[in-house]
Amino acid sequence: MTSTTNKDQQRIAIIGGGPGGLTLALILQRHGIKPVVYERELSDTNRDRGGSLDIHHDSGQIALREAGLYEQFQAIARYEGEDFRLLDKTGKVYIDEVADMDDAGERPEIDRGTLCELLLNAIDPECLRYGYKLIEAIPLDNGMHELHFENGHVDTVHLVVGADGAFSRIRQLLTDAKAEYSGLSMVELNVDDAAVAHPELAAFNARGKLFGRGDHKAILAQLNGDGRIKVYLSFRTEQDWVDTCNIPFNQPEDAKRQLMAYFSDWDEQLKNYIRWANDTIMPRRIYMLPVDLKWDHKPGVTLIGDAAHLMSPFAGEGVNLAMLDASELALAIAENDDINKAISIYEEKMFAYSSRSAEQSDNNLKLIFSNDAAANLKKLFDGFHDQAVSH
């Protein structure tokens, strides 16, 4: 049935209104296909779901070109955000890269909220449905799916795309694979208006990312476009640590005092990220899917982004891959009358590039939390530089 339905009559539902889902909706819209995006939250919350993103030339930027937003992105992207500092826990500096403003790099920064505003401003508002929490997707005999939402809404679609993240409800239609704990937990902090409130810390952090590493722990910090420094305290620890560490995350001063104890022998400048953080403290566990996850094609359903290839953040590919997935899937749909042929074409490409990134992410996770990780990371980055020069 789906193969004989005209493109402008195909009903495509995208579950999830993050960067991947929004990119898919916009590129489809640009090809005359009007999807519907179902988002469980009552309004757009992307500004609260992460900090600064580096958008890669060979993935995220490709998707922005297909979405017609590349020039707008270029006008607001922060190339200075490519600054990078790597230290060990004593404060010894291993890498101190400063982006040359006259030589645009390949991974400029943009805040997640700002990126999603670009996408939302270009999408037909009639395509967006907020406050729609999916309860169940039921496959029908004709290859379509019946979607049931918590608010009572029911929709029947030719294609349902799971862009619904780590614990996707759509994934279970395709595979038994589930997101598993990666061995890493993080505590998210924010230092607001750092340049004004804490100029010493702002100077130490510089204009991009800083990474301090030691004792199977890490402090990751990134300057955001709104002037805050977003901080992630990272711990190689058991899955239940967030529940059993007895840190009162809802009591900021006590929580920061206990977190400081985990880094008691670290350099004072690194500890300032905890000392001067604001009151919002968010613990989270990091999950991942199997590195080589694939599934057999099924009609009328597929996945993009974390729903398809959840990995640790240490390949730096999460949002970029979600946007590349969106671009590849949208173009395959636009170029093929048979929607299931389009899904197969997309999935074959996606399995190939996502498995490479997942393997890199897993290797980097192990490297970062190994003994003498700072020195090992320097060797890794030096290797990347040598590779870039040779090309």
Buried (B, 14 or more C-beta within 10 A) or exposed (E): EBEEBEBEEBBBBBBBBBBBBBBBBBBBBBEEBBBBBBBBBEEBBBBEBBBBBBBBEEBBBBBBBBBEBBEBBEEBBBBBBBBBBBBBBEEEEBBEBEBEEEEEBEBBBBBBBBBBBBBBEBBEEEBBBBBBBBEEBEBEEEBBBBBBBEEEBEBBBBBBBBBBBBEBBBBEBBBEBBBEEBBBBBBBBBBBEBBEBBEEBBEBBBBBBBBBBBBBBBBBBBBBBBBBBBBBBBBBBEBEBBEEBEBEBEEBEEBBBBBEEBBEEBBEBBBBBBBBBBEEBEBEBBBBBBBEBBBEBBBBBBBBBBBBBBBBBBBBBBBBBBBBBBBBBBBBBBEBBBBBBBBBBBBEBBBEBBBEBBBBBBBBBBBBBBEEBBBBBBEBBEEEEEEEEEE
